């Protein structure tokens, strides 16, 4: 959860960096900044991209416009950011999928960017829990019953994943390995279509970011089974975490953060980071983050890069051990 120390430190750092008086900073920005979201509108990254852009614009003295460049599990949008001119006018919302899972699955020769070399890391923005849910038509009441059914019918219980090579796909493969079950993987290009198929009963189960699922759980059109987080959620107090179910290795929530092309001058990165940190402690931003059971996660660029590189190494081992192949 957000702490008072996070709020005070982010506010102080933001105020100091926004006030830096260099001539170069006064000249920049003099045109809108594009925030590239590598996933479709309506998803979790879009939710935070628009929350952030709306509040960062006035702090930077220009518009921050969200541009959804979806496809290939986020790799198309991430590639666009990596190849953009490093002038401070293109930034991107990065995720575990674009910085870790996708690069872990794809062979190096197929990747058009190197997560460790081709981005300037700005700040983490938020961590968001994920939720496994089932169709009401599937005759299971909880995760343990789902596992028992899947073991009795290996490869027949379908599970939706948000694109091959996505964080959801890699972590689902890891979950199957840890739980000793085999689901029928069904990849989707659209999270909305995946959710619609689950509600209609065409799909048995799925796991994706909580903000996309919580309204449907609340209105009773799908059944919550397990939470990917380090603690139970206030919004779903009766739903256990994967850690409680003996699967701690897949129980950490996913994160989102801001990056820019490598080579953006540090004074520009400092101003973007400061504006983001200040926007993230805006009362309405905090409220809307908590409303989807997420947590704000301001960080330095170095901290963000260290975490991303470490997770990439972990997921590469998951891909190797699970035998995951690119599409």
N, C-alpha and C positions, 0 to 999 in steps of 0.2 A: 504494500500500500504506500501511497505518497506520504512523506514525512515532512514535518515542519523544517527540518534541516535542509531537505531537498529544495523546498520552496525558497528559503532564505538564500541559500548559496546560488541557486540558479538565477534569482532575481538580482543579486549583487553582481554576479558575473555578467549578466545581460546588460545591466545599466552601465557598467564600466566599458564594455566593448562597444556598445552603441554610441557612447559618448566620445570615442577616439576621434581626434580632430584632424587626421592627416588629409592632405589635399586630394590624394587618390581616393580616399573613402568618400569625400564630399562629392566627387565626380561620379561615383558609382553607388547605386545603380541609377541610370538615367533612362531605363526602359523596363518593361515588365520582365519578371523572372518566371521561367517555366519550371514547375514541379512535375516531373514525369512519374506517373504511377504505372508500374508495369503490369497491373491487373485491371480487370473490367470495373466499370463504375458500379457502385452498390456493395462492394466487398469491404473487408476490414481495412485494407490499406487505403482504399478510397475514403473511408470514414475518417481516418486520421489525417490523410493528405488534405482534405478539404477543411477540417477543423484547424489544421496548422496554417494552411495558406491564407485563410480568411483573417487570421490574427497576425501573421508575420508581415503582410503587406503594409499596413500602417506603420509598423515599427521600422521597416526598411525604406519607407517613403516611395513605394511603387506597388504595382499589382503583383501578386504571386498567383499565377494561373495554373490550375491542375490540368494535365494532359494525360489521359489514359492511353497507354500504348501496350495493349495486352497481347499475349500470345507466347507459346512455347514455355509455359510454366513461369512466366515473368522474364525470360531471358531476352526477349525482343526489346522490351523497354529498358532493361538493364544495359544491354549492348548500346542502345541509343545514347544513354547517359555517358557510358564509358568513352564513346567516340565523339561526343560533343566538344565544341570549342571550349577550352578552359578559361572562360571569361567571366564566370560567376552568374551567367544568365540562364544556365541549365543546371538544375539539381534533380535528385531522384529520391523516391521513397524506396529504400531497400528492405529486403526481408530475408528470413532464413532460406527461403526458396532461391532467391537470386544470388545471394552471397555464399551459400553453403550447400544446400541440397542439389540444386541444378548443376553447379560445378563438380560436385562429388559424383554425380551420375554420368555426366557427359565426358567423353574422352578429351584430353587436353587439345587434341588436334581439331575437335569440333567446336571448342569454345572460342568466341570472338573477344573475350576479355579475361583478364586474370584478376580475381577478386582482391588479391593482395597488392597488385601493382597499378591497376588501371582506375582506381577511385581515390578521391580525397574523402576520408571519413569525417563527417561533421559531428553528429551526435546520435545516440539512440533516442527514440521518441517514446515508445511504449512497449510493454509486454502484455500479451493478450492470451488468456487461456483458450484451449480448444476443448471441444466436447464430442464424444461419441454418442450418437443417437440411433435409435432403430425405428423402423416403420411400426405403426400400431398393428399392422397386419401380421407382423412377425411374432410368433408366440413365445416371446421371452420377456421376463420381467426385470432382469438386471444383467450385468456384464457376465457374471458366472454362468448364468443360463445360456447366454449367447455363445460362450466358449464351449460349453458342453454340447450344444446343438451343432456348432461348426466342426467339432471333433467327430461327431457322429455322422456328419454329412460333409466330409472334406471337399472343398472347392465348389460347394453349391450355394453357400450363403454369400450373397453379393455385398460388396462394400464399395462405396463411391470414394474416389480420390480426386482432388482438384488438379488434374494433369499429371502425366508421367514425368518423373524427375522433380516434382514439387516437394516441398517439405512434407506435405501430407502424405504423398506417396512413399517417400523414403521411411518416414516414421511408421507408417502402416506396415510396411515390409518388416521393419524392426520389431514392431509389436507382434506380428505373426510368429516371428522367430522366437521371441521371448516367451510367448504364451503357448507355443507349440500347436498352432492352429493354421488352417489354410482357408482363406476366404477367396471368393471370386472377385478379383480386382476389376473395377469398372471406372476408367478414367473419364473425366468430364472437362470440357473447355470452359463451361460456365457453371459457377457455383449455384446460380439461381435454378438452372435446369436440374442439377443434382438434387437440390432440396425439393423441387417439384416432384421429381420421380420418387423420392422417398415418401413424401406425403401421400402420393397416389398408390403406393405399394409396389411400384415397379422395381424399386431398389430396397434391399433389406436393411442396410445400415450405412452410415457414413461418419466421418470425423472431419471437422473443419473448425474454423475460428468461432468462438462463442458468440460474438456480436451478430453473426449471420443467422445463428440458430435460436438464440434466446427468445425472440418473440414467438416463434413457432412452438417452442417448449411450453411457454407460458400460456398459449391458447389451446394447448392440449392436442396438437396435431402430430407430435412425435414424442418418443420416450427417451429421456436422458439415461445413459448407462455409465459413463465414466468421464472424468475431467482430467485434462492434461494441465496440471498446475501443481504447485508445492503445497497447496492447502485446499480445503473445501471452499466452495463459493457461497457467499451470503445469499446470492440469488437462487442457489440450488443446494441447500444445506443437506439434503438427503442423498446426494449423488457423490459416491466416493471418488478419490483421485486414483490414478493408475498406481501411484506409490502404495496406497492402502491395499490395492489388489495384487501387490507383489511384483509390480512392473515399474520400479522407480526409475529405470534408465530412460523411460519415455514419458516421464511425468513433468518435465520442465516446460513452462509456457514458452511460446514463440515470441520473437521480438520484431520490431520495425525501427528503421532509423533513416536518417538523411545522409546521402552521399553526393559528391560532385565528381566531375571528371578529374583525373590526376592532373596536377599542374596549376590548379586554381590558386592564385596568390593567397598566402596565409591571412593577410588583413581582410580579404573578402570572406574567407571561410570563418574568421572570427566574428565578423558582423552577422553572417547567416546563423552561426551557432548561437550568438547572443540573442538574436531575434527569436529563434526557435525556443530557447530556454525561457525567455520572457513570455512567449505565447503559451508555453506549456503550463505555466503557473497561473494563467488567467483563470478566474473562478469558473467561468462557463466551460473552459476546456477541461478543467479538473472534474467538474460535475458530469460532463458528458463522457469522460473517460471512465469514471467510476460507475456510470450507468450501464456500461457493458462489461463490468467486472474486470476491466483492464487496469494497469498501473502506469503512470508516467515514469520514464526512465532517463532523465537527462544525464549525459555523460560527456567526457572529452572525446575528441576524435581518436586519440590514441587508445583509450579504453575500449571504444566501440570496435576498432580494428583488431585489437588483441582478442576480444571475445569472438568475433566473426572468424578469424583465422583458426582459433582453437576448435570451434564447432565444425568448421570445414574438415579439419583433420579427423574428428570423431566420426562424421558422417561418411567420409571416404572409407573408413574401416567398416562401417555398417554396410555400405554398398558392396564392399569386397566380400564380407562374410555372408551376406544374404544373397549374393550372386545377382544383384540388380543390374539389368542391362538397359541402355537407353532405348527409346522408342525407335 
